[in-house]
């Protein structure tokens, strides 16, 4: 989950269960070909937004099973986005329990809201939202 945000990786595999047409196709996979991450902090609301944009190439028979049923691209994008978001959220929550900051949110506050960082920052009090956009290639 941390690698989606902090690691400079451009290759990998994502899998998700895709619901489409009343059926669920398990473990549909795609190759990551590009990603970008933007973290915005909002000291006025004690919040931060982590935006991840991942470009993936779906592959395999399981994707073909979903895709053969019509325009399943929205369902595939949504499933991959949910899977990525879940991985990031689990990693962040686990690290926060250990007093770690794997998404470097404190660093963003330090850089872009230094007064807030010095005066009020506490990782436990920051509301972090995660947004994931998936682009199919």
Backbone as a printed PyTorch tensor [residue, N CA C, xyz], in Angstrom:
tensor([[[  0.8050,  -1.1940,   0.0000],
         [  0.0000,   0.0000,   0.0000],
         [  0.8490,   1.2600,   0.0000]],

        [[  1.9420,   1.2440,   0.7520],
         [  2.8140,   2.4120,   0.8200],
         [  3.4690,   2.6570,  -0.5360]],

        [[  3.8010,   1.5990,  -1.2520],
         [  4.4760,   1.7360,  -2.5420],
         [  3.6380,   2.5240,  -3.5480]],

        [[  2.3200,   2.4740,  -3.4290],
         [  1.4760,   3.2340,  -4.3450],
         [  1.7290,   4.7270,  -4.2150]],

        [[  2.1360,   5.1580,  -3.0240],
         [  2.3110,   6.5920,  -2.7930],
         [  3.7750,   6.9950,  -2.7750]],

        [[  4.5830,   6.3020,  -1.9930],
         [  5.9240,   6.8090,  -1.7280],
         [  7.0310,   6.2290,  -2.6040]],

        [[  6.8550,   5.0700,  -3.1390],
         [  7.9290,   4.4410,  -3.9010],
         [  7.9170,   4.9180,  -5.3550]],

        [[  9.0970,   5.0920,  -5.9170],
         [  9.1650,   5.5410,  -7.3100],
         [  9.0290,   4.3790,  -8.2970]],

        [[  8.0140,   3.5550,  -8.1020],
         [  7.8310,   2.4120,  -8.9920],
         [  6.9070,   2.7840, -10.1400]],

        [[  7.1530,   2.2170, -11.2580],
         [  6.3010,   2.4250, -12.4210],
         [  5.8450,   1.0960, -13.0030]],

        [[  6.1720,   0.0180, -12.3280],
         [  5.7570,  -1.2890, -12.7980],
         [  5.2020,  -2.0790, -11.6370]],

        [[  4.2290,  -2.8910, -11.9080],
         [  3.6480,  -3.7210, -10.8760],
         [  2.3650,  -4.3370, -11.3850]],

        [[  1.7220,  -5.0810, -10.5320],
         [  0.4680,  -5.7480, -10.8770],
         [ -0.5740,  -5.3680,  -9.8350]],

        [[ -1.7750,  -5.1140, -10.2880],
         [ -2.8980,  -4.8880,  -9.3870],
         [ -3.9710,  -5.9090,  -9.7370]],

        [[ -4.6170,  -6.4250,  -8.7140],
         [ -5.7170,  -7.3680,  -8.9380],
         [ -6.9420,  -6.8770,  -8.1900]],

        [[ -8.0910,  -7.2380,  -8.7190],
         [ -9.3490,  -6.8410,  -8.0850],
         [-10.4500,  -7.8010,  -8.5100]],

        [[-11.4600,  -7.8900,  -7.6690],
         [-12.6710,  -8.6200,  -8.0270],
         [-13.6050,  -7.6220,  -8.6980]],

        [[-14.0410,  -7.9340,  -9.9100],
         [-14.8600,  -7.0050, -10.6940],
         [-16.2940,  -7.5020, -10.7370]],

        [[-17.2000,  -6.6250, -10.2950],
         [-18.6290,  -6.9380, -10.3780],
         [-19.1920,  -6.2380, -11.6080]],

        [[-19.8030,  -7.0370, -12.4770],
         [-20.3670,  -6.4770, -13.6970],
         [-21.4400,  -7.4130, -14.2220]],

        [[-22.5440,  -6.8520, -14.6040],
         [-23.6260,  -7.6580, -15.1690],
         [-24.1840,  -8.6800, -14.2070]],

        [[-24.1780,  -8.3400, -12.9080],
         [-24.7220,  -9.2550, -11.9180],
         [-23.8000, -10.3900, -11.5270]],

        [[-22.6060, -10.4010, -12.0390],
         [-21.6450, -11.4500, -11.7150],
         [-20.3720, -10.8330, -11.1540]],

        [[-19.6090, -11.6410, -10.4300],
         [-18.3190, -11.2100,  -9.9150],
         [-17.2350, -12.0850, -10.5290]],

        [[-16.2780, -11.4250, -11.1520],
         [-15.1150, -12.1320, -11.6940],
         [-13.9690, -11.8510, -10.7450]],

        [[-13.4520, -12.8860, -10.1300],
         [-12.4100, -12.7400,  -9.1170],
         [-11.0290, -12.6090,  -9.7470]],

        [[-10.2010, -11.8200,  -9.0740],
         [ -8.7800, -11.7000,  -9.4050],
         [ -8.4950, -11.2780, -10.8440]],

        [[ -9.1860, -10.2670, -11.3060],
         [ -8.8590,  -9.6710, -12.6040],
         [ -7.5630,  -8.8950, -12.3950]],

        [[ -6.6160,  -9.0360, -13.3160],
         [ -5.3200,  -8.3900, -13.1070],
         [ -5.0200,  -7.3610, -14.1900]],

        [[ -4.1000,  -6.4670, -13.8280],
         [ -3.6390,  -5.4570, -14.7680],
         [ -2.2060,  -5.0980, -14.4080]],

        [[ -1.4620,  -4.6710, -15.4040],
         [ -0.0880,  -4.2400, -15.1980],
         [ -0.0690,  -2.7210, -15.0490]],

        [[  0.6140,  -2.2470, -14.0260],
         [  0.8030,  -0.8140, -13.8290],
         [  1.8520,  -0.3400, -14.8280]],

        [[  1.5250,   0.6970, -15.5930],
         [  2.4910,   1.2330, -16.5400],
         [  2.9080,   2.6670, -16.1940]],

        [[  2.1090,   3.3230, -15.3450],
         [  2.4380,   4.6970, -14.9600],
         [  1.6060,   5.0720, -13.7430]],

        [[  2.2010,   5.8740, -12.8610],
         [  1.4300,   6.3950, -11.7380],
         [  1.9320,   7.7790, -11.3810]],

        [[  1.0340,   8.5560, -10.8180],
         [  1.4180,   9.8640, -10.2850],
         [  0.6950,  10.0520,  -8.9600]],

        [[  1.3420,  10.8000,  -8.0730],
         [  0.7980,  11.0090,  -6.7320],
         [  0.8760,  12.4920,  -6.3980]],

        [[ -0.1770,  12.9990,  -5.7940],
         [ -0.1930,  14.3840,  -5.3380],
         [ -0.7950,  14.4020,  -3.9360]],

        [[ -0.0850,  15.0120,  -3.0080],
         [ -0.5830,  15.1270,  -1.6350],
         [ -0.7790,  16.5910,  -1.3160]],

        [[ -1.9960,  16.9600,  -0.9990],
         [ -2.3350,  18.3360,  -0.6240],
         [ -2.7150,  18.3490,   0.8500]],

        [[ -2.2080,  19.3310,   1.5780],
         [ -2.5580,  19.4650,   2.9850],
         [ -3.4780,  20.6610,   3.1620]],

        [[ -4.3490,  20.5460,   4.1500],
         [ -5.3080,  21.6010,   4.4470],
         [ -5.2430,  21.9050,   5.9410]],

        [[ -4.3470,  22.7950,   6.3580],
         [ -4.2140,  23.0750,   7.7850],
         [ -5.4810,  23.6650,   8.3970]],

        [[ -6.2570,  24.3810,   7.6080],
         [ -7.4810,  24.9890,   8.1370],
         [ -8.5160,  23.9560,   8.5640]],

        [[ -8.4300,  22.7450,   8.0180],
         [ -9.3670,  21.6810,   8.4010],
         [ -8.6580,  20.4740,   9.0030]],

        [[ -7.3640,  20.6020,   9.2440],
         [ -6.5450,  19.4830,   9.7440],
         [ -6.7430,  18.2500,   8.8720]],

        [[ -6.6290,  18.4830,   7.5610],
         [ -6.8260,  17.3880,   6.6220],
         [ -5.7330,  17.2930,   5.5880]],

        [[ -5.7210,  16.1800,   4.9160],
         [ -4.8060,  15.9520,   3.8080],
         [ -5.5110,  15.0610,   2.7900]],

        [[ -5.2260,  15.3240,   1.5270],
         [ -5.7830,  14.5110,   0.4530],
         [ -4.6400,  13.8910,  -0.3300]],

        [[ -4.6920,  12.5830,  -0.4480],
         [ -3.7080,  11.8350,  -1.2280],
         [ -4.4150,  11.4100,  -2.5110]],

        [[ -3.9270,  11.9290,  -3.6430],
         [ -4.5050,  11.5740,  -4.9410],
         [ -3.5140,  10.7190,  -5.7130]],

        [[ -3.9810,   9.5630,  -6.1340],
         [ -3.1640,   8.6500,  -6.9260],
         [ -3.8570,   8.4460,  -8.2650]],

        [[ -3.0820,   8.6060,  -9.3280],
         [ -3.5850,   8.3080, -10.6720],
         [ -2.7320,   7.1770, -11.2170]],

        [[ -3.3780,   6.0580, -11.5110],
         [ -2.6660,   4.8720, -11.9870],
         [ -3.1490,   4.5100, -13.3890]],

        [[ -2.2140,   4.3550, -14.2950],
         [ -2.5320,   3.8940, -15.6350],
         [ -2.1650,   2.4220, -15.6990]],

        [[ -3.1480,   1.5970, -16.0420],
         [ -2.9520,   0.1480, -16.0400],
         [ -3.3990,  -0.4540, -17.3660]],

        [[ -2.8200,  -1.6100, -17.6550],
         [ -3.2060,  -2.3840, -18.8340],
         [ -3.7790,  -3.7030, -18.3440]],

        [[ -5.1110,  -3.8600, -18.4040],
         [ -5.7150,  -5.1300, -17.9730],
         [ -5.2460,  -6.2720, -18.8630]],

        [[ -5.1650,  -7.4590, -18.2630],
         [ -4.6640,  -8.5880, -19.0290],
         [ -5.3010,  -9.8840, -18.5620]],

        [[ -5.1350, -10.8880, -19.3680],
         [ -5.5270, -12.2280, -18.9720],
         [ -6.9510, -12.6100, -19.3160]],

        [[ -7.2140, -13.8920, -19.1330],
         [ -8.5170, -14.4460, -19.4480],
         [ -9.6220, -13.8820, -18.5790]],

        [[ -9.3000, -13.5530, -17.3320],
         [-10.3380, -13.0460, -16.4370],
         [-10.8260, -11.6680, -16.8830]],

        [[ -9.9100, -10.8350, -17.3630],
         [-10.3380,  -9.5440, -17.9120],
         [-11.1750,  -9.7600, -19.1620]],

        [[-10.7480, -10.6850, -20.0100],
         [-11.5050, -10.9750, -21.2310],
         [-12.9060, -11.4680, -20.8980]],

        [[-13.0540, -12.2140, -19.8070],
         [-14.3790, -12.6980, -19.3950],
         [-15.2850, -11.5330, -19.0160]],

        [[-14.7320, -10.5320, -18.3580],
         [-15.5180,  -9.3590, -17.9880],
         [-15.7910,  -8.5240, -19.2250]],

        [[-14.7560,  -8.2640, -20.0050],
         [-14.8450,  -7.3730, -21.1530],
         [-15.7670,  -7.9080, -22.2430]],

        [[-15.8900,  -9.2310, -22.3390],
         [-16.7240,  -9.8180, -23.3760],
         [-18.2090,  -9.5790, -23.1450]],

        [[-18.5590,  -9.1110, -21.9490],
         [-19.9640,  -8.8930, -21.6150],
         [-20.4470,  -7.4960, -21.9690]],

        [[-19.6210,  -6.7110, -22.6260],
         [-20.0200,  -5.3560, -22.9850],
         [-19.0140,  -4.3560, -22.4500]],

        [[-19.4350,  -3.1190, -22.3490],
         [-18.5230,  -2.0700, -21.8980],
         [-18.3550,  -2.1370, -20.3890]],

        [[-17.3540,  -2.8600, -19.9950],
         [-17.1020,  -3.0720, -18.5700],
         [-16.0260,  -2.1500, -18.0330]],

        [[-15.5730,  -1.1900, -18.8280],
         [-14.4400,  -0.3720, -18.3980],
         [-14.7180,   0.3860, -17.1010]],

        [[-15.9190,   0.8950, -16.9090],
         [-16.2290,   1.6170, -15.6680],
         [-16.1530,   0.6840, -14.4620]],

        [[-16.6520,  -0.5330, -14.6130],
         [-16.6120,  -1.5010, -13.5140],
         [-15.1770,  -1.9170, -13.2100]],

        [[-14.3700,  -2.0930, -14.2450],
         [-12.9720,  -2.4830, -14.0600],
         [-12.2020,  -1.3550, -13.3840]],

        [[-12.3780,  -0.1220, -13.8580],
         [-11.7080,   1.0370, -13.2460],
         [-12.0790,   1.1630, -11.7770]],

        [[-13.3590,   1.0450, -11.4970],
         [-13.8370,   1.1720, -10.1160],
         [-13.2600,   0.0850,  -9.2200]],

        [[-13.2130,  -1.1420,  -9.7210],
         [-12.6840,  -2.2570,  -8.9240],
         [-11.2020,  -2.0660,  -8.6410]],

        [[-10.4370,  -1.6820,  -9.6590],
         [ -9.0060,  -1.4470,  -9.4500],
         [ -8.7880,  -0.2670,  -8.5030]],

        [[ -9.5590,   0.8040,  -8.6650],
         [ -9.4240,   1.9760,  -7.7770],
         [ -9.7260,   1.5850,  -6.3340]],

        [[-10.7600,   0.7950,  -6.1210],
         [-11.1030,   0.3560,  -4.7640],
         [-10.0030,  -0.5100,  -4.1630]],

        [[ -9.4380,  -1.3850,  -4.9750],
         [ -8.3660,  -2.2560,  -4.5000],
         [ -7.1370,  -1.4410,  -4.0960]],

        [[ -6.7480,  -0.4840,  -4.9230],
         [ -5.5910,   0.3620,  -4.6330],
         [ -5.8440,   1.2050,  -3.3910]],

        [[ -7.0250,   1.8000,  -3.3170],
         [ -7.3770,   2.6420,  -2.1620],
         [ -7.3390,   1.8260,  -0.8710]],

        [[ -7.8430,   0.6140,  -0.9220],
         [ -7.8530,  -0.2550,   0.2550],
         [ -6.4260,  -0.5660,   0.7150]],

        [[ -5.5320,  -0.8670,  -0.2320],
         [ -4.1410,  -1.1540,   0.1130],
         [ -3.4850,   0.0560,   0.7830]],

        [[ -3.7090,   1.2400,   0.2220],
         [ -3.1090,   2.4560,   0.7810],
         [ -3.6560,   2.7220,   2.1770]],

        [[ -4.9720,   2.6330,   2.3390],
         [ -5.6040,   2.9050,   3.6330],
         [ -5.1260,   1.9260,   4.7010]],

        [[ -5.0260,   0.6390,   4.3560],
         [ -4.5530,  -0.3490,   5.3250],
         [ -3.1120,  -0.0700,   5.7400]],

        [[ -2.2730,   0.2660,   4.7780],
         [ -0.8760,   0.5660,   5.0900],
         [ -0.7750,   1.8080,   5.9660]],

        [[ -1.5450,   2.8230,   5.6420],
         [ -1.4970,   4.0630,   6.4200],
         [ -1.9850,   3.8260,   7.8470]],

        [[ -3.1090,   3.1470,   7.9910],
         [ -3.6620,   2.8910,   9.3270],
         [ -2.7170,   2.0390,  10.1750]],

        [[ -2.1230,   1.0240,   9.5620],
         [ -1.1740,   0.1820,  10.3020],
         [  0.0510,   0.9740,  10.7400]],

        [[  0.5610,   1.7960,   9.8510],
         [  1.7480,   2.5990,  10.1710],
         [  1.4230,   3.6510,  11.2190]],

        [[  0.2590,   4.2510,  11.1280],
         [ -0.1460,   5.2750,  12.0940],
         [ -0.2170,   4.6850,  13.5030]],

        [[ -0.6700,   3.4520,  13.6020],
         [ -0.7270,   2.7750,  14.9030],
         [  0.6670,   2.5790,  15.4870]],

        [[  1.6790,   2.5530,  14.6290],
         [  3.0680,   2.4090,  15.0720],
         [  3.7900,   3.7610,  15.1210]],

        [[  3.0350,   4.8390,  14.9820],
         [  3.5570,   6.2000,  15.0000],
         [  4.5280,   6.4510,  13.8440]],

        [[  4.1970,   5.8970,  12.6850],
         [  4.9870,   6.1060,  11.4730],
         [  4.1800,   6.9560,  10.4820]],

        [[  4.8610,   7.5280,   9.5310],
         [  4.2280,   8.3810,   8.5310],
         [  4.6780,   7.9390,   7.1370]],

        [[  4.1950,   6.7920,   6.6560],
         [  4.6920,   6.2560,   5.3950],
         [  4.2810,   7.0620,   4.1640]],

        [[  3.2690,   7.9050,   4.2890],
         [  2.8350,   8.7070,   3.1510],
         [  3.4510,  10.1010,   3.1620]],

        [[  4.2920,  10.3630,   4.1580],
         [  5.0120,  11.6360,   4.2820],
         [  4.0810,  12.8470,   4.3850]],

        [[  2.9830,  12.6700,   5.0810],
         [  2.0350,  13.7640,   5.2590],
         [  2.6160,  14.8290,   6.1730]],

        [[  3.3350,  14.4260,   7.2000],
         [  3.9710,  15.4050,   8.0940],
         [  4.9320,  16.2910,   7.3100]],

        [[  5.6630,  15.6890,   6.3980],
         [  6.6050,  16.4600,   5.5820],
         [  5.8730,  17.5120,   4.7520]],

        [[  4.7030,  17.1610,   4.2400],
         [  3.9280,  18.1220,   3.4560],
         [  3.4610,  19.2910,   4.3260]],

        [[  3.0110,  18.9830,   5.5410],
         [  2.6350,  20.0700,   6.4550],
         [  3.8510,  20.9320,   6.7890]],

        [[  4.9800,  20.2980,   7.0390],
         [  6.2090,  21.0190,   7.3660],
         [  6.6040,  21.9660,   6.2350]],

        [[  6.4610,  21.4990,   5.0040],
         [  6.8490,  22.3160,   3.8430],
         [  5.8420,  23.4050,   3.5070]],

        [[  4.5600,  23.0550,   3.5250],
         [  3.5520,  23.9550,   2.9850],
         [  2.7000,  24.6630,   4.0300]],

        [[  2.7900,  24.2400,   5.2710],
         [  2.0640,  24.9080,   6.3640],
         [  2.9270,  24.8440,   7.6200]],

        [[  4.1080,  25.4710,   7.5740],
         [  5.0540,  25.3320,   8.6900],
         [  4.5230,  25.8650,  10.0210]],

        [[  3.7370,  26.9190,   9.9890],
         [  3.1730,  27.4400,  11.2430],
         [  2.2380,  26.4180,  11.8830]],

        [[  1.3820,  25.8200,  11.0640],
         [  0.4720,  24.7930,  11.5680],
         [  1.2720,  23.5960,  12.0810]],

        [[  2.2870,  23.2030,  11.3340],
         [  3.1000,  22.0590,  11.7260],
         [  3.7270,  22.2850,  13.0980]],

        [[  4.3080,  23.4450,  13.3120],
         [  4.9650,  23.7540,  14.5890],
         [  3.9640,  23.8660,  15.7400]],

        [[  2.8220,  24.4300,  15.4550],
         [  1.8560,  24.7530,  16.5060],
         [  0.8910,  23.6040,  16.8220]],

        [[  0.3280,  22.9730,  15.7640],
         [ -0.8170,  22.0780,  15.9840],
         [ -0.7010,  20.6690,  15.4090]],

        [[  0.3040,  20.4020,  14.5950],
         [  0.3240,  19.1260,  13.8890],
         [  0.4460,  17.9300,  14.8230]],

        [[ -0.4230,  16.9570,  14.5940],
         [ -0.3560,  15.6500,  15.2340],
         [ -0.9280,  14.6540,  14.2290]],

        [[ -0.1590,  13.6660,  13.8730],
         [ -0.6020,  12.7000,  12.8690],
         [ -1.9430,  12.0680,  13.2470]],

        [[ -2.1540,  11.8670,  14.5390],
         [ -3.3890,  11.2260,  14.9980],
         [ -4.6250,  12.0960,  14.7470]],

        [[ -4.4250,  13.4040,  14.5900],
         [ -5.5590,  14.3230,  14.4240],
         [ -5.8130,  14.7310,  12.9800]],

        [[ -5.0590,  14.2070,  12.0450],
         [ -5.2130,  14.5870,  10.6460],
         [ -6.2100,  13.6480,   9.9690]],

        [[ -7.1660,  14.2540,   9.2890],
         [ -8.1500,  13.4940,   8.5180],
         [ -7.5880,  13.3030,   7.1140]],

        [[ -7.2160,  12.0860,   6.7910],
         [ -6.6010,  11.7920,   5.4920],
         [ -7.6360,  11.1510,   4.5800]],

        [[ -7.8340,  11.7690,   3.4220],
         [ -8.7140,  11.1520,   2.4260],
         [ -7.8430,  10.6660,   1.2730]],

        [[ -8.2460,   9.5660,   0.7050],
         [ -7.4930,   8.9450,  -0.3750],
         [ -8.3910,   8.8810,  -1.5980]],

        [[ -7.9000,   9.4300,  -2.6910],
         [ -8.6400,   9.4030,  -3.9540],
         [ -7.7880,   8.6810,  -4.9800]],

        [[ -8.4060,   7.7600,  -5.6910],
         [ -7.6750,   6.9850,  -6.6830],
         [ -8.4240,   7.0590,  -8.0130]],

        [[ -7.6860,   7.4230,  -9.0490],
         [ -8.2210,   7.4240, -10.4060],
         [ -7.4550,   6.3720, -11.1970]],

        [[ -8.1710,   5.5430, -11.9070],
         [ -7.5430,   4.5120, -12.7280],
         [ -7.8510,   4.8020, -14.1900]],

        [[ -6.8040,   4.7470, -14.9950],
         [ -6.9230,   4.9130, -16.4330],
         [ -6.5710,   3.5900, -17.0850]],

        [[ -7.4470,   3.0920, -17.9410],
         [ -7.1750,   1.8480, -18.6600],
         [ -6.5110,   2.1810, -19.9780]],

        [[ -5.5020,   1.4460, -20.2800],
         [ -4.7830,   1.6480, -21.5510],
         [ -5.0580,   0.4970, -22.4770]]])
